[in-house]
Amino acid sequence: MMLSRLPSLGLLAVLPLLTACNQTTASPPAVEPGAVAADPAVASDSMGSGVRTALADAQATRERQSSQATALGVMSFFDPIGVTDLAEPIMKAQHQRELEEKYRWVDEEVQKTIAEAEEIKARSRVGAHAAKPRKRTTAAAE
């Protein structure tokens, strides 16, 4: 009698893991994809912060996906009819699409940061040439 209830008890033991895996992180990304800073001075001070945010978001996504895969593996142990075998390829495909989107965002942020750095570099070159003192001519001195 107890052996027939063992899978049910095992499922009850796994339920807390499933709820923990379905929770999302509390901190949303600081910069949304495609967002533009309103103040250029703030944008130059926070140059590269979009890259850090995108990388942190990708890392959190990988960790969440890893815990979901682990939970699915645990559930497959208690799955007598093999439903998890059907769900695993679908889950892996969804995870791959999600990671591709996150890494596309990382690439966009890196390109933005490179463009900002090149712009700052060009402005500093122009500013350096304009700031050089000019020699006085003899006509101006007389």
Secondary structure, 3 states (H helix, E strand, C coil): CHHHHHHHHHHHHHHHHHHHHHCCCCCCCCCCCCCCCCCHHHHHHCCCHHHHHHHHHHHHHHHHHHHHHHHHHHHHHCCCCCHHHHHHHHHHHHHHHHHHHHHHHHHHHHHHHHHHHHHHHHHHHHHHHHCCCCCCCHHHHC
